Every structure is written in structure tokens, then in C-alpha cells.
Amino acid sequence: MSANKGLDLILSKCDEHNQGKICQISNNKILATIADRIELCNPKNIFIHTGSDADCEHIKKMSLATGEEQKLKMEGHTIHFDPPTEQGRIVKQTYAIEDEGVYTSSLAKAMPRSEANDIVKKYMKNIMTGRTMIVGFYIRGPIGAPTSYASLTFSDSWYLAHQQNHLYRKNPAYFEKQTDLIGFFFTNTHSKGNLNTKEAYVLTDRKNKETWAWNVSYLGNCALIKKGHHRLANDDAIYNHRGEQLSEHMFITGISMKDGSTIWIDGAAPSGCGKTTTAMAGDVFIGDDLAQIWIDSKGTIRSTNPEIGIFGIIKDVNIEGDPLLMERLRNPGSTVIWTNVLLANGVPYWEGSHENIPDSGINHQGEWTKGKTDAQGNLIPISHPNSRCTIRSNQLKNFDEESANDPKGVDTKVFTYSGRDPDTMPPVIAALTPEEGVIFGADIASATTATEVGAKGNITRSPWANAPFFLGALGDYMDGQFKFFTNPKLKTKPVLASLNYFLTVSSRGGDSDKLLGEKRDVRVWLTWLAKLANKEVTGIKTALGTIPSYDELNSIFEELIPNKGYTKELYNKQFSLYIDNIIARIDMQVEAYKKEINIPEIYFETQAKKKARLNELKSAKGAIVVPDQLANS
């Protein structure tokens, strides 16, 4: 299609107001992409979203008018329900489009390009007939940052546009500037279609830097500007900027030090494993889910959050563990989008809130009453385990908006890697070397969560908590991690650590599956790591890494959680090394990585050295080694 015909097609779908908006776009590639999507999807008309207050308000009104959302009792709060069959990411129907000769990760599903082209044409042709196509110009990060990608979005869902307005910066002029800065833009094309989950697909095209989704409304499936374009950013970092940039599934939080400085911490964890809670544990935070990371010209590691909002799991959010978030959710003054929680008398309720719950209402499966069971006789919870709330970050008291909008990013000194690990790793342990720190990320093992449709809670490998969002060879991604954290340009090597607050009482000799610690303890683990980076503590060096001493932790507990009463008995349970468990985990990971291509040899060499140290420690001290044995050795 010629440029003139493309522009004519676009203008033919616009009213006079939207014609004026589209004429502000000068980039021919952007205009050609819009025309192509119009030709394919055949909408009745198009709405050009400029990011203005008027456009944002129109989108919200249309989401309510079409029934995609409902108003709630509290001003500014709305609710959306996804289909009962689509309460998480549809991983079995999510594919990477694969070209001949291009390797796709063993942890992803591939679809040949010819098949993908056919299936896109089959389902997307005329899919928006009679509907409005909303065209959005979003930027994934602060304007001017070297890793802030522009994302052009197409959808017939006003709800999706409303959600994206809470999560991303939006402005066509800045969109074009970021496109010029980076050299390209990402594209996401979505239609809610008929919401038939059986005929739903999510596709990622690495070559053309675009994503596709149809017959879906769960945000993790349709808002591919989020995890879909995170996949594309990941691809760009590893294959075009290896050793210089990373695109990670990480929170960004800051711990304020007594000298007035802030130690910034980036932390990886699989979805549903506490990233939002951990982000909120800092004195200030920038993000709870994604991080763009690079090494600047001065040799420091910089981090930005692509997002400006939180799309967080609400299960177990309560006043005791999440006071700042609860203060905004239960008081006027914020705009919040709720999904798949219980609705009763215009008020949302959810599992683990520690609040009084009504006996009936509407939730993700329809009408709900206390004691209601499903077809298999299982009790239906008041809210789905993956139910969510979306809120702009700047509505939270501890959000550092100035740092979040700084295109230079924040100077990041600590990186953590964690999963839902009930029996192996201690709550916090710092790596002895950068190589061993990279392996902490590579070896994350975690129980599957309700963020994926059909998940059963089994312990699985979750490399860097980022593997579902990297579509190339895991060996290439691992090589990028080693090259980044051992880059000779780095002025100071960061602290790389394992973080785990899912140890259970039963794993340490008790008879309960309750957690050995509390959610609020994570603030102590983060503070210890910040002090380690600031050279205020030294910890105890072990065969696995550096653990905190009891005195170091007790001092921090007395300062931050004075009513805790942190005992030496609890410390010993949390920080004793269960060597057989650790070695079994190493063996599992090594065997799995032997089946992958391009795994750097340094991975296997480092694991062998660590395993030898652990076996030596076991021979000297036994299979369970308490911290006092390590401190006195």
C-alpha cells in the first residue's frame, strides 16, 4: 500500500477530531503500520489516543458504557471480570513465531512463521468489524532513557486502553522521539474477539518486533505492551547489547541509609511470589515488576521501570503486611481498577485481606455464596488467587516519582533472586563472586502459581524468573548475564543475592506448612543487603555464600520491627545450611542445563567448585550446619 493510500485509509476511518490528531504524526513507518492494521482488522472507525486528559477520560467512559468495567461504591474505583476460563496467562496457547534457522528457547513454544501468518489472517481478518480500533502511543520508560522502547498498540477493548493508561506513559510526540532515539518501535495488535478462550492465541514475532493476541481479556494476555514487549526488549538486550544491557522481571526499591544515601535494589521473582510486597518494603520504590538495566559511561549500573503503575496480585494483601497499599485501596482519593475479586454492595473483597467478608456477592465465576463448591466439590474462594488491582504508582506515599522519571536511571548496588522455595535456600544470602551471583539467578526454583492457567503448585525451574519472557536460547541469555556482571567497565561490582521468605516450618523440623518467618521480615533482609553493599556489615562467609550474623540481624530487627523478638532459635532454623537439599538442587539444575544449547562453560565450572565446597563442609560438620559452626570455623 502506498503512503498516500495508507493515509487516505486512516483518514477515512477518522472523524474530524481524530483526523486532526493523526495529522500530527509524521513518521511514515508509524502511519504505514496503522494503515496495515486497519486493512487487516477492518474496524468501523478509529480513535487516536494522544494521552491527553480528555482522551483518557473518554476511554474510561467508554469502558464503563460498553460494560467492560463497572463503577464501584468508592469514587474512582471500577471493576472488570475476565472469563472464568481465562484467569491467568494462557501459556499453552502462547507461541513465539519462529523463522527457519532461528532457535527458540526450550521453555517456550514455537510456531513456524508460515503457520503463524495463516492463523493471524484466519482470526484477525475483519475481527474488529463494527467496532472502534483504539490506537495508542505508549513509551516503556522515562523519556530520553536509552532503553525506553516505544510501543504502538491497537485494540478494540476500551478496558485494555484504560488499564494501559494507568501503567504507561503516553504521548505521540514523545513516541516519535523515542523511536528516533532507539531506531524502532514495538507493536501490539489485540482484539477481544468473541472471548472464546479455546480459540485464543498470544503470539510474539521477534523478527518484526510485534505481538498479537485475540479472544482474550486478561491483562497478562492482551496487554502485550507489558510482558509481550518485555520479551522483545529482552531479545534486543541480549542479541544487540549483550553485556551492556539487561531487561529483567524485577522490582526496583530503595533503602535509605543513615548517611543520607539510598541503596537501590533490583529483585527478580516469578509472578505471584511477592515482587510487589518486596518493592513496598523499601523506604522508597520505583517499580514492582519490570526493570530496564544498563551500564552507563561512568561504569555504574542504572535501572529504570518501564511502567508508571502497579498491576499487582491482591491475594494476601492486608494492613499488617502492606499498610501503604491498603491505605490507598481502602480510602478515597485514588483511581483503582479491580479484576476478578468478590464484589458485594459495590465494595471489593479478596482472599487474605484479614477483613470481614460478606456471605454472598459476585466474583470471577458468577454468583457466589459462602460454602459454594465447584463441579468437583471444591470450595470456591471468595476471589480468584490471581485477582488483581491496578493503581498508579504516584498514588503511593513511598513512590519516588523524581527518580522514576529520570532518564539516567538509578544507581543500582544490589540484585536479588528469589522464588517460592519451601525447603532449600535461607532467607537471604549474598554470592561470593559475580559468577556465583549469576548462578543464583539461573537456579531459581519456585512453586508454580495461579498466574498461569492450569498451574498446580509444583516446584519448577524458573531461571532469573525471566525465562517465560526470553524466547532465544537460554545459553545466550545466561552468557549475557555473565558478561554484564563481569563487565570490566563496572566501577563497583554489585551485591548479587538469593532472597527467600517462603521457607516453611515443616522443612526445618516442624509439623506445619506455615511460613517460618513473616512477610514483613523482608524489609530486614533488604536492609541487611543494603548495609552489606554500603560496607556496614560483613556477615559470615560460607560454602554457599555470605549469610548475616545473628547480631547483625537482631540489631536491624530491633530498629525496624521492635516488637518482633527475633530469637537465636528462629535464626538457626532460617540460616542453617541443609547441604543435601542444596546439593540436590545444584544437581537438578546442572542436569537441566546440560540439555540446553550455548550454556557457558563457566556455569558448570562454578557449580562444580561450589558443590565440592559443600561436600567438604558436609564431611567436616555434617549434613545440617548451623551458623555458629560456620562463624567459628
N, C-alpha and C positions, 0 to 999 in steps of 0.2 A: 504494500500500500504506500503510495507517495505521501510526502509530508503534507501536501495541500489536501489530499483526500482524507488523510487521517485527521487533520484539524477540522475539516468540514464535518466528519462523522462525530467528533467530540461535540462540536457546537450544536449539531442537530439534536443532541440528547440533553442540552442545557437550556434552562430558561434564561431570561435576560440577565438576572443577577449572577447566575453561575457562569454564564459566558464572560462576564466581566472578570470573574475570578480566574478562569482558565487562561485568559489572555495575559495574565501576569507571569505565566510560565514560559521561559524562553529556550529551555534545554530540549533539543529535538528528540533525544533518546527517551526522555520522560513522556513527551507528547505521543511518541510512537507506541510506547508501552500502553498508555491509556487507550489509544485507539484500538490496539490489538485486543485488549480485554473487552472492550465494548463489542467489537465484532464477534468475539467468541461467545460471550455470556448474554448478549442481546438484552440489556436492561431497558425498561420503559424510559427512564431518564437517569441522569447522574447528579450527584451532589458533591461539589468540590469543597472539601473541608480545609479551611485556611488556618484553623486553630484559634480563631477569634472567639471572644466570649459569646457572641451571638450564634456562631456556628455550633459551639459546644452546647449551648442551651437548646438549640433546635434538635440536636442529636438526642439529648436526654428526653425531650418532649416526645419525639417520635418513638423512642424505645418504649415509653410508657403507653403511647397511643396504640401501638401495634401489639401490646400485650407481652412483649418480651421481658418487660420488668413491671413491677407493681410498687406503688408508693407504700411506705410503712408509716407507723404512727409518729416516729421521730422525724422532724423536718430534715430533709436532705438524705434520708435513708431509703433505699429501694432494694427489691429482692428479685432474683431470677432463679428459675428451676431448669436444670438440664434434664434431658430424657432419662428415665430410670436405667436404661441400658448404656448410658454414656456419662458415668460419674467420675471418669478419670481419662488419662491418656489411652487411646486405643492402639496399644503397642503392636498388636497382631496385624493391624491394618495400616501401619506406618512404614513407609519404604524410602530408601534412597534410590534415586534414579541413577542407574549405572551405565556408563559407557564402556565399550569394549577396551580391554587393556587397563582399566582403572579399578583398583582394588577397593572393596567396601569392607568395613570392619566386620569381624566375626560376630560382634554383639549387635549388629544392625541387620535389617532385612533389605535385600536389594531387588530392584525391578529393572529389567533391561529397558533402555530408552525407547525402543520401538513399541514395547508393550505399554509403557507409561504414556507415550504420545497417544496411543489408541484409547486408553482408558480416560485420559483427560478430555479428549474430543467426545467420547461417549457420554460422559456425565456432565461436563461443563458447558457443552454447546447449548445455548439458549436457556441455561439454568436460571437466569435472572429475568426471564420474560415476565412483564407486568410488574416488576419490582424496581426499586431505586438502587443504583450502584453508588456506594459512598466511596469516594476517592480520598485517601488520607496521605499526608506528607509528614512522616514522623522521623525523628532523629534519636538514635540509640546512644545517648550520652551527651555530655556538655558540648555546646557549640565550640568548635575550634580544636577539640581534642583529636589526636591522631588516630584514635580507634573508635570514634563516634560515627557509626555507619548510618546512612540514610536508608529508610525503609518506606517504599511506596506500597500502600495497601488498598485492596479492592474487596468490598464485601456488600452483601445485601442485608446485613444484620446491624440495626441501629444499636442493639445491645453491645455488640463487639466494639463498635466505634466509641460508645460511651465508656466501656472498660479501658480501651486504649488511651482515651483522654486522661484517665487517672494515672496511667502508668508511663507515658512517654511525652517528651517534648514534641511540639507540632507547629510547623511554620513552613510554607512553601519556599520563601526566600532563603531561610537558613538551610532548608533541604538542598537547594541547588548549590549553596556554598560548600556544604559538607560533601556533596557529590563531586564537586570540582577538587576539593582537598584530597579526597581518598581515591577518586578516579572511577567510581562506580556506585551503584545503589542496589539494595536488595528489593525484591518484590514478593508480596504475598497476595494470592487470589483465593478468596473464600466465598462459599455460598452455604447458607443453612439448608438449601435444597428442601427436601421433604423430611429431614431429620430421621431418616431411616438408617440406624446405626449399622445394619448389616451391609448396606451399600455405601458406607462411608470410607473415605481414604484420606491419608495425610502423606504428601509426597515432598521430598526435598531434592532439588536439582542443583548440585554443586557447580556444574559447568556454567549454567546460566544464572546462578545466584538468585534463585527464586523458589518459592514454596507454593503448594496447592493444598486445599482442604475443602471437602464438601460433605453435606449431610451431617454436620457436626455443630454443636454449640458450646460444649465445654471449652473453657478458655485455653487450656493446655493443648487442645486440638486445633482450634480455629484462629487464635491469636498467635500466628506463627511468627509475627514480629518478635515474639518473646523467645521461645525455645527453638523454633524453626530457624530464625535468623541468628540465634546463638550458635546453631550448628554451622551456619555459613561463616560467621565470624571466627569460629574455631578453626575452620578449614583455611581461612585466609591467614590466620596467625601461624599455623604450623607449616603450611606449604609456601607462603610468601614472606614470612617474617620469623622464620624459625630461630629460636634462641634470643629473640628481641621482644616478642610479644606473646601474651597468653590470653585466651578467652575462657573464663572459668565460671563454674557453677558455685559461686562463693558469696557469702555476706561480706560487708565491709563495716567494721565497727572500730571505735576508738576508746582507749583507756587514758584518762587524764592522770598525769604523773605529778608528783609534788613539786618538781622543778618547773611546772607550767607547760611542759610539752605534752603532746598527745602521741601515744604509740598506736599506730593504725594496724589493724589485724584483718586479714582476709581469711575466710574459713570455708572449706568445702564440706558438704554433707548431701546425701541423696534427698530428694523431695520427701517431705514428711518426717524428717529426722532432726528438726529443731533449728534450722537456719534462722528463721525469724526470731525465735526466742533468744538465740545466741546473739544475734545482731542487737536486740533490745537490751542485752545485758551490759553493753558498753555504756560509758558516760555520754558518748555521742555516737551517732551512726550515720552512714551514707546509704547503705543498701542491705537487703536481706536475701538476695537470690543470685545475682549475676555480677561479674566483675570483668572489666577490660583492664589489662595489666601490660605495662611496657617498661623498658629501661630507658631513662632519659639521658641527655648528653652529659650530665654530671655523674652518671653511674649510680643513680638511685632508682629504686623500683616505685613506679607510680601506678595508682589504681583509680578507676572511675566506675560508677554504676551506670549502666545503660538506661536505667529506669528512674522514674521520679515517684513511684508508688509501690505499694505492697499488695500482692495477691497471695495472701497467707492462709494456710490451713488454720481453721478456728478450733478444731478439737483440742481440748485440754487447755485452752487459753482461759485464764482465770485471774482474779485480782491478786492472789498470792504470788503467782509466777510471772504475770505480765501486767503489772499495775499501770504502766504508761499507756499500753494499748487499750486496756479495759477502760481507762479514764475517758478515752476518746469514743469508744464504742458504745458506752452506756450514758453519755451525756451529750446535750445538744451542742451544735457548733461545727460538726464535721459532716462531710459527704461520704457515705459508705454504700458500697454495693455488696449485698449478701447473696450467696449462692448455696442452695441445697441444704439449708438449715431448717429447723422447725419454725413455722410461723403460727402464732396464736394471738388473736386480738391485735394484730398489727405490730407485734413485737417478735424479734428473732431469738431463738434459744438453740443451744447446742450441747453436745456431749462434753463433759469435763469442765463446765463453767463454774461449778460449785454454787449454782443459784437454784432457787426453787423453780421446778419445771412444771408447766401445766399438764393436765392429764390428756389433752387432745389438741389437735391442730392439723396443719398441712405441712408435709415435708416432701423429700425428693421422690417418694413412691406414691404420693397422693394423701388421702385422709389417713391420719394417724391417731391412735388411742393407746394409752398406756397398756402394755401387755400384748399388743398386736404382734402376730407372728407372720412369717412369710410362708410360701408353699411348702418349704421343707421343715416347718415348725420352729424355725429360729426366731428369737425375739428381734423385732425391727427397732434399731436405735432411734432416738429422737431426731438425730441428724446423721447424714452420711459421714463416714470417717474422713472423707476428702472434701467436706464442705468448706467454704472459703468466705473471706471478707476482703474487699478491695478498698484501700484508703490511700490518699495521697500522703507521701512521707512528711511533707511540711506541716501536716496537722498534728504531728507528734512532737512533744516537747524536746526530745533529745536528738532531733534531726538537725544535722549541721548543714544548712542549706548553702552557705557560702562555700564550704569545701566541696559540696556535692556538685556545684555549678562551675567549679574551677577547671578549665580545660587542661591545666597542668597536672591534675590528679593529686592524690595524697601520697606522701612518703610512707611506704608500707614496710614494716620491720618484722612482722610475724605472719606466718601462714599455717593454718591448722587443717587437719584432715580427719573426718570423723564419719561414723556410721552407727547404725542401731546394732551395737555389738554387746551381747549379754554376758560374755564369759571370758574374753581374752585380754584386750588391751586395758591398761589402767586409765583413770580419768584424764590425765594429761602427762605427756612425756615428750621431751624435745630430742630431735635427732642429733647424733654425734657429728655427722657430716652432711653437707648438702646432698650427696648421693643417697644417704640413708633417709633423708627427709623426702626426697622424690619418691622413694620406695614406700614410705608411709602413705603417700597419695595413691600409688599404684596398687597397694594391697588393701585398700578399704574393703571391708566385708560388712554387709548390712542385711537386716531382715527386710524383705520387700514390704511395701506399704500400699495403702489404698489409693495412692496417686495413680496407679495403673489398674485398668480394668482386669479383674481376674486374679490379682495378686493374693497370695496365700500366707505371707509372713515367713517364708523360708529364707535362710541365710544364703545370700548370693554375693558374688564378687561385684564390686561397684567401683572400678578404677577411677580415682580422683573425683568420684561422684559425678563424673562428666562424660562417661562412656556412651550413654544414650544420645549424647549431643555431639559426638565426634564420629564422622562417617568414614574416615580413612582408616589405614592400618593402625592398630593400637601401638605398634612399634614406632611408627612415625611420631605419634603423639608423645610417647614416652621419651623419644630422642629429643623432642622439643623441650620437654620438662628438664631433662639433664642439661641440655645446652643453655637453657635460661638460667637455672640456679647455679651453674658453674661458670657463667659468662665472665671472662676476665675483666669486662668493663665495670662489673659491680664494685662499687667503692666499699660497701659493707655487706657481708653475707647475711641474709635474714635468718631468723629462727624458724625452723620448719618443725612442726609438732603434730603428734596424734592427740585427738581430743575425743573423749568418750564418756557420756554420762548415762549410758544405758546398762551398765553392769548391774546384775541382779543379785539379790540376797542369796538365792539358791546356788549361784555359781561360786559363792565363797563360803559354802558350808551350811547355809540356812535352808529353810523349808518354804520360802516364799518367792514368788516371781516378781515381787515389788522391786523397784529400783533401790540400789544400795545407797545412793545419795538423793539429793533433791534437785529440781530444776534450777532453783536459784543459785546452786553451788557453782554453776558455770561462770558466774561473774568472778569467782575466786580463781578458777583455773585460768581465765583470760588475764586477770591481773598478775598472776604469777608469771605467765609468759611475757607480759609487758615488762615486768621487773627484770626478767632474765635478759630480754633484749636491751634493757637500759643498764645492765650490769649491776643491778641492785641485789640480786640473789645469785647463788651458784648451783644449788641443787645437789643431787647425788648422782654421779655417773655410774651407769650400769651397763650390762652387755647389750641391752635393748635401746638405751638412750639415757637422757638425764631426767630424773624424776625430782619433784620438790621434796625437801626435807619436811618433817613434821613441824618443826619450829617455824619454818618459812610460811607454811600453810596456815598454821594456827594463828600466827600474827595477822595474816590477811583476813581470816575468818573473824577474828575479834574486832577488826576495823570495819569490815563490810557487813557482816551478819553476826552481830554480837550475841544474839540470843541462840545461836546455833549450838554452842557447846561441842565443838569439834573434838572428838576423842582420839586418843592414840589407837584404840581398838578399831575404830572405823578407818582410820588412816591405814593401818596394816592390812585390813581387808581390801581396801581400794588399790593399794600400791604394791602389794606383794606380787612377785612375778610368778605366774603359773606357767612354768617353762614348757611343759608338754603341750599345753594349749597353743603357746606361741609358736613352737616348732611345727606343730601340725598345720597351723595357719600358713607358715612360710612354705611348707611342702606343698600345700594345696595351690598356693599362688604360683610357685615355680613350675609345677606340672602344667598349670593352665597356660602360663606364658610360653612354655616350650612349644605349644601348638600354634602360637601366633607368628606372623612374619615380621621381620625387621626389628625384633626386640634387641636393643643394645646389649652387648656382652657385659657391660658394666653392671647391669641389673643382676645377672646370675653370679658374677664375681662377688658383688657386695652382699647378696643374700647368703652365699656360701661362707663368707667371713663372719657374718652375724650369727649364723647357725652354729658355727664352730665355737664362737664365744659363749653362746648359750649352753651348748653341751658341756663346755669346760666348767661353766658356773654350776650346772646341774651336778656334775661329778664332785665338785667341791662342797656345795651347800645343800643339795637335794633338789627335788622336783618343784617345791614351793619355797621361794626365797623371800623372806620378809625384809623390809627396808633396813632395819638395824644391822642385818648381816652384810648388807651392801655398804653401809656407811662405815662399818668397822673393818672392811676387808682391805 
